[in-house]
């Protein structure tokens, strides 16, 4: 299977731009690329279903995982276990990009988003 980014329609989510390369496919994992502009953030949440694998490929992202916070840069990796609370934000002035893998695959109904 091959997927060209230009064939995807990005999902806009709280200022994030998400390219889901495996949407609607019955796979064991899902794969997405997330563009995070300056000042954008992902609210605190957790998954009932999936582990999440985040790789920063451009810029810097401030990750909060459970009770720990770190600034991560291109080439850095953050693993979020199923059930762990996390959030992230771009506090810089340049856009950032993340690669995200969910295992098992992403299902919106299994994600829990907490109020800001």
KEMARRO-848177 format. One record per atom (N, C-alpha, C): x, z, y; residue number from 1; atom name. Coordinates in steps of 0.001 Angstrom, whole numbers. Atoms other than C-alpha are relative to their C-alpha. Layout:
# residues N
[r [X; Z; Y]; NUM; CA]
...
# end
This chain:
# residues 116
[r [843; 0; -1178]; 1; N]
[r [0; 0; 0]; 1; CA]
[r [891; 0; 1244]; 1; C]
[r [-695; 49; -1278]; 2; N]
[r [1236; -851; 3495]; 2; CA]
[r [-1031; 225; 1092]; 2; C]
[r [905; -242; -1136]; 3; N]
[r [-314; 359; 6748]; 3; CA]
[r [792; -203; 1285]; 3; C]
[r [-625; 211; -1309]; 4; N]
[r [611; -931; 10214]; 4; CA]
[r [-742; 845; 1030]; 4; C]
[r [619; -892; -980]; 5; N]
[r [-1; 1504; 13056]; 5; CA]
[r [-1012; -732; 879]; 5; C]
[r [906; 738; -874]; 6; N]
[r [-1636; -1223; 15139]; 6; CA]
[r [-1375; -234; -631]; 6; C]
[r [1293; 165; 666]; 7; N]
[r [-4412; -1436; 12521]; 7; CA]
[r [-850; 1275; 53]; 7; C]
[r [698; -1283; -28]; 8; N]
[r [-5380; 2211; 13082]; 8; CA]
[r [-687; 246; 1339]; 8; C]
[r [654; -475; -1214]; 9; N]
[r [-7813; 3646; 15595]; 9; CA]
[r [339; 1475; 141]; 9; C]
[r [-394; -1408; -125]; 10; N]
[r [-6345; 6892; 16911]; 10; CA]
[r [-1202; 899; 284]; 10; C]
[r [992; -1030; -261]; 11; N]
[r [-8456; 10028; 16931]; 11; CA]
[r [513; 856; 1149]; 11; C]
[r [-364; -871; -1117]; 12; N]
[r [-8403; 11939; 20212]; 12; CA]
[r [-526; 1392; -305]; 12; C]
[r [376; -1369; 354]; 13; N]
[r [-8419; 15704; 19579]; 13; CA]
[r [684; 965; 960]; 13; C]
[r [-535; -974; -971]; 14; N]
[r [-7944; 18170; 22481]; 14; CA]
[r [1291; -469; 665]; 14; C]
[r [-1181; 534; -666]; 15; N]
[r [-5414; 15897; 24190]; 15; CA]
[r [1038; -564; -949]; 15; C]
[r [-904; 560; 1008]; 16; N]
[r [-3620; 15023; 20940]; 16; CA]
[r [-513; -1377; -398]; 16; C]
[r [374; 1338; 477]; 17; N]
[r [-3608; 11453; 19662]; 17; CA]
[r [485; -109; -1439]; 17; C]
[r [-325; -87; 1421]; 18; N]
[r [-3745; 11349; 15860]; 18; CA]
[r [-229; -1347; -679]; 18; C]
[r [75; 1229; 787]; 19; N]
[r [-3016; 8277; 13736]; 19; CA]
[r [-19; 413; -1470]; 19; C]
[r [157; -403; 1394]; 20; N]
[r [-4358; 9015; 10237]; 20; CA]
[r [193; -1227; -885]; 20; C]
[r [-354; 1167; 813]; 21; N]
[r [-2679; 6555; 7883]; 21; CA]
[r [-723; -35; -1335]; 21; C]
[r [620; -72; 1322]; 22; N]
[r [-4594; 7701; 4813]; 22; CA]
[r [-1485; 357; 72]; 22; C]
[r [1413; -346; -168]; 23; N]
[r [-8109; 8258; 6215]; 23; CA]
[r [-850; -718; -1039]; 23; C]
[r [995; 547; 923]; 24; N]
[r [-10877; 7733; 3689]; 24; CA]
[r [580; -491; -1323]; 24; C]
[r [-584; 353; 1287]; 25; N]
[r [-8461; 7199; 803]; 25; CA]
[r [-17; 1236; -901]; 25; C]
[r [14; -1094; 976]; 26; N]
[r [-8718; 9327; -2339]; 26; CA]
[r [1427; 188; -516]; 26; C]
[r [-1395; -240; 358]; 27; N]
[r [-5116; 10572; -2487]; 27; CA]
[r [243; 1499; -126]; 27; C]
[r [-347; -1402; 149]; 28; N]
[r [-3447; 13836; -3402]; 28; CA]
[r [512; 631; 1280]; 28; C]
[r [-499; -466; -1293]; 29; N]
[r [-1904; 14126; 72]; 29; CA]
[r [-493; -948; 1081]; 29; C]
[r [332; 883; -1119]; 30; N]
[r [-2656; 12735; 3510]; 30; CA]
[r [1179; -19; 969]; 30; C]
[r [-1139; 245; -885]; 31; N]
[r [-278; 11410; 6164]; 31; CA]
[r [-505; -415; 1367]; 31; C]
[r [389; 340; -1369]; 32; N]
[r [-659; 11299; 9943]; 32; CA]
[r [1202; 112; 932]; 32; C]
[r [-964; -118; -1099]; 33; N]
[r [1418; 10809; 13086]; 33; CA]
[r [-794; 487; 1203]; 33; C]
[r [702; -626; -1122]; 34; N]
[r [461; 12936; 16086]; 34; CA]
[r [843; -136; 1255]; 34; C]
[r [-647; 67; -1310]; 35; N]
[r [1371; 12132; 19679]; 35; CA]
[r [-484; 1188; 818]; 35; C]
[r [313; -1218; -741]; 36; N]
[r [1525; 15291; 21794]; 36; CA]
[r [539; -147; 1422]; 36; C]
[r [-481; 147; -1375]; 37; N]
[r [1687; 14643; 25549]; 37; CA]
[r [328; 1360; 619]; 37; C]
[r [-280; -1257; -677]; 38; N]
[r [3023; 17268; 27954]; 38; CA]
[r [-1294; 763; 292]; 38; C]
[r [1102; -943; -244]; 39; N]
[r [678; 20277; 28318]; 39; CA]
[r [-1086; -30; -1076]; 39; C]
[r [998; 31; 1078]; 40; N]
[r [-1309; 19347; 25169]; 40; CA]
[r [314; 1098; -1009]; 40; C]
[r [-217; -1025; 1020]; 41; N]
[r [-1851; 21963; 22488]; 41; CA]
[r [-1057; -68; -1087]; 41; C]
[r [888; -131; 1154]; 42; N]
[r [-3411; 22490; 19096]; 42; CA]
[r [-382; 1477; -66]; 42; C]
[r [451; -1387; 4]; 43; N]
[r [-5541; 25651; 19111]; 43; CA]
[r [365; 684; -1307]; 43; C]
[r [-278; -754; 1211]; 44; N]
[r [-4884; 28421; 16628]; 44; CA]
[r [-1014; -371; -1078]; 44; C]
[r [867; 379; 1107]; 45; N]
[r [-6258; 27438; 13251]; 45; CA]
[r [687; 353; -1309]; 45; C]
[r [-545; -156; 1338]; 46; N]
[r [-5737; 27684; 9521]; 46; CA]
[r [-820; -850; -966]; 46; C]
[r [660; 864; 973]; 47; N]
[r [-6648; 25696; 6424]; 47; CA]
[r [-372; 791; -1249]; 47; C]
[r [430; -582; 1275]; 48; N]
[r [-8669; 26859; 3440]; 48; CA]
[r [514; -822; -1183]; 48; C]
[r [-305; 947; 1074]; 49; N]
[r [-7410; 23849; 1452]; 49; CA]
[r [1466; -403; -117]; 49; C]
[r [-1268; 740; 37]; 50; N]
[r [-4029; 22415; 2411]; 50; CA]
[r [1199; 771; 527]; 50; C]
[r [-1280; -306; -619]; 51; N]
[r [-399; 23200; 2961]; 51; CA]
[r [261; -1134; 987]; 51; C]
[r [-292; 1010; -1024]; 52; N]
[r [898; 21369; 6062]; 52; CA]
[r [1516; -86; 190]; 52; C]
[r [-1419; 270; -190]; 53; N]
[r [4317; 19789; 6510]; 53; CA]
[r [151; -758; 1311]; 53; C]
[r [-188; 612; -1316]; 54; N]
[r [5256; 19039; 10138]; 54; CA]
[r [1476; -335; 210]; 54; C]
[r [-1340; 421; -389]; 55; N]
[r [8348; 17046; 11094]; 55; CA]
[r [-68; -499; 1432]; 55; C]
[r [-51; 448; -1395]; 56; N]
[r [9139; 16681; 14794]; 56; CA]
[r [927; -1199; 36]; 56; C]
[r [-819; 1212; -51]; 57; N]
[r [10379; 13144; 15381]; 57; CA]
[r [403; -390; 1416]; 57; C]
[r [-345; 293; -1390]; 58; N]
[r [10464; 13079; 19181]; 58; CA]
[r [-408; 1188; 855]; 58; C]
[r [325; -1047; -949]; 59; N]
[r [10556; 15671; 21950]; 59; CA]
[r [142; 1399; -569]; 59; C]
[r [-22; -1404; 419]; 60; N]
[r [10030; 19424; 21624]; 60; CA]
[r [-1422; 525; -127]; 60; C]
[r [1290; -621; 254]; 61; N]
[r [7110; 21419; 20254]; 61; CA]
[r [218; 1500; -154]; 61; C]
[r [-32; -1457; 159]; 62; N]
[r [6488; 25149; 20548]; 62; CA]
[r [-1024; 360; -1080]; 62; C]
[r [844; -373; 1124]; 63; N]
[r [5109; 26329; 17181]; 63; CA]
[r [-178; 1509; -55]; 63; C]
[r [284; -1394; 321]; 64; N]
[r [3425; 29661; 16559]; 64; CA]
[r [-493; -4; -1448]; 64; C]
[r [336; -71; 1421]; 65; N]
[r [3246; 30490; 12846]; 65; CA]
[r [-87; 1462; -379]; 65; C]
[r [282; -1402; 250]; 66; N]
[r [1653; 33775; 11849]; 66; CA]
[r [362; 777; 1275]; 66; C]
[r [-356; -791; -1188]; 67; N]
[r [3403; 36180; 14283]; 67; CA]
[r [1364; -397; 559]; 67; C]
[r [-1304; 469; -463]; 68; N]
[r [6521; 34120; 14985]; 68; CA]
[r [-174; -1286; 802]; 68; C]
[r [69; 1188; -848]; 69; N]
[r [7055; 31515; 17724]; 69; CA]
[r [1400; -571; 154]; 69; C]
[r [-1290; 689; -150]; 70; N]
[r [9830; 28920; 17917]; 70; CA]
[r [-192; -1320; 713]; 70; C]
[r [-29; 1342; -569]; 71; N]
[r [10675; 25853; 19963]; 71; CA]
[r [765; -883; -967]; 71; C]
[r [-555; 908; 987]; 72; N]
[r [11339; 22966; 17607]; 72; CA]
[r [255; -1356; 665]; 72; C]
[r [-387; 1281; -595]; 73; N]
[r [13063; 19668; 18463]; 73; CA]
[r [34; -1088; -1069]; 73; C]
[r [-64; 1146; 913]; 74; N]
[r [13362; 16208; 16923]; 74; CA]
[r [949; 303; -1157]; 74; C]
[r [-778; -270; 1200]; 75; N]
[r [14609; 16533; 13356]; 75; CA]
[r [-332; 1341; -636]; 75; C]
[r [368; -1308; 539]; 76; N]
[r [13196; 20059; 12904]; 76; CA]
[r [-1301; -96; -791]; 76; C]
[r [1103; 16; 954]; 77; N]
[r [10582; 20922; 10289]; 77; CA]
[r [-711; 1349; 6]; 77; C]
[r [796; -1220; 102]; 78; N]
[r [7751; 23477; 10085]; 78; CA]
[r [-959; -141; -1176]; 78; C]
[r [887; -22; 1157]; 79; N]
[r [5953; 24315; 6831]; 79; CA]
[r [-1046; 1083; 220]; 79; C]
[r [1113; -931; -185]; 80; N]
[r [2510; 25956; 7151]; 80; CA]
[r [-748; 89; -1328]; 80; C]
[r [703; -206; 1274]; 81; N]
[r [1129; 27415; 3940]; 81; CA]
[r [-1507; 108; 220]; 81; C]
[r [1457; -172; -24]; 82; N]
[r [-2594; 27274; 3198]; 82; CA]
[r [-309; 1458; 338]; 82; C]
[r [401; -1348; -403]; 83; N]
[r [-4211; 30263; 4906]; 83; CA]
[r [797; 593; 1144]; 83; C]
[r [-801; -531; -1104]; 84; N]
[r [-1458; 30820; 7483]; 84; CA]
[r [-544; -497; 1338]; 84; C]
[r [439; 366; -1343]; 85; N]
[r [-2506; 30852; 11132]; 85; CA]
[r [1158; -669; 738]; 85; C]
[r [-1027; 709; -753]; 86; N]
[r [-653; 28404; 13359]; 86; CA]
[r [-627; -622; 1242]; 86; C]
[r [375; 811; -1163]; 87; N]
[r [-814; 26629; 16708]; 87; CA]
[r [1282; -659; 491]; 87; C]
[r [-1186; 594; -603]; 88; N]
[r [1506; 24380; 18657]; 88; CA]
[r [-361; -604; 1341]; 88; C]
[r [204; 562; -1334]; 89; N]
[r [1979; 23017; 22153]; 89; CA]
[r [1262; -726; 448]; 89; C]
[r [-1116; 683; -644]; 90; N]
[r [4140; 20696; 24196]; 90; CA]
[r [104; 593; 1400]; 90; C]
[r [-189; -665; -1285]; 91; N]
[r [5393; 22825; 27080]; 91; CA]
[r [1018; -712; 869]; 91; C]
[r [-993; 757; -752]; 92; N]
[r [7922; 20233; 28217]; 92; CA]
[r [-632; -1048; 904]; 92; C]
[r [468; 1055; -900]; 93; N]
[r [7661; 17262; 30540]; 93; CA]
[r [23; -1383; -651]; 93; C]
[r [-68; 1275; 729]; 94; N]
[r [8230; 14539; 27915]; 94; CA]
[r [-955; 38; -1198]; 94; C]
[r [864; 37; 1187]; 95; N]
[r [5880; 13398; 25137]; 95; CA]
[r [771; 417; -1253]; 95; C]
[r [-580; -355; 1300]; 96; N]
[r [6487; 14665; 21608]; 96; CA]
[r [-812; -702; -1090]; 96; C]
[r [668; 620; 1132]; 97; N]
[r [5634; 13161; 18232]; 97; CA]
[r [278; 815; -1250]; 97; C]
[r [-94; -727; 1268]; 98; N]
[r [4953; 14886; 14914]; 98; CA]
[r [-450; -902; -1138]; 98; C]
[r [498; 576; 1241]; 99; N]
[r [4617; 13582; 11388]; 99; CA]
[r [-612; 1166; -765]; 99; C]
[r [712; -1058; 709]; 100; N]
[r [2087; 15603; 9372]; 100; CA]
[r [-444; -479; -1374]; 100; C]
[r [486; 237; 1356]; 101; N]
[r [1479; 15681; 5619]; 101; CA]
[r [-827; 1212; -409]; 101; C]
[r [854; -1040; 584]; 102; N]
[r [-1422; 17693; 4139]; 102; CA]
[r [41; -169; -1521]; 102; C]
[r [78; 26; 1460]; 103; N]
[r [-1279; 18614; 443]; 103; CA]
[r [-785; 1216; -469]; 103; C]
[r [704; 1242; 234]; 104; N]
[r [-3904; 18396; -941]; 104; CA]
[r [-457; -636; 1302]; 104; C]
[r [324; 796; -1180]; 105; N]
[r [-5258; 15788; 1446]; 105; CA]
[r [-944; 712; 968]; 105; C]
[r [768; -580; -1108]; 106; N]
[r [-6927; 16647; 4766]; 106; CA]
[r [-1504; -151; -225]; 106; C]
[r [1457; 7; -48]; 107; N]
[r [-10607; 17578; 4835]; 107; CA]
[r [-415; 881; 1171]; 107; C]
[r [348; -717; -1223]; 108; N]
[r [-11989; 18595; 8232]; 108; CA]
[r [-826; 1248; -275]; 108; C]
[r [854; -1155; 310]; 109; N]
[r [-14582; 20944; 6698]; 109; CA]
[r [795; 1204; -521]; 109; C]
[r [-830; -1084; 540]; 110; N]
[r [-11732; 23015; 5210]; 110; CA]
[r [953; 583; 1041]; 110; C]
[r [-830; -500; -1087]; 111; N]
[r [-10012; 23584; 8572]; 111; CA]
[r [-797; 999; 831]; 111; C]
[r [650; -1032; -797]; 112; N]
[r [-10842; 26717; 10579]; 112; CA]
[r [698; 49; 1354]; 112; C]
[r [-539; 7; -1356]; 113; N]
[r [-10355; 26466; 14354]; 113; CA]
[r [-504; 1240; 716]; 113; C]
[r [366; -1220; -700]; 114; N]
[r [-10296; 29704; 16337]; 114; CA]
[r [-189; -288; 1477]; 114; C]
[r [258; 203; -1434]; 115; N]
[r [-11605; 29943; 19876]; 115; CA]
[r [1240; 328; 808]; 115; C]
[r [-1201; -273; -831]; 116; N]
[r [-8917; 29739; 22563]; 116; CA]
[r [-128; 1285; 783]; 116; C]
# end
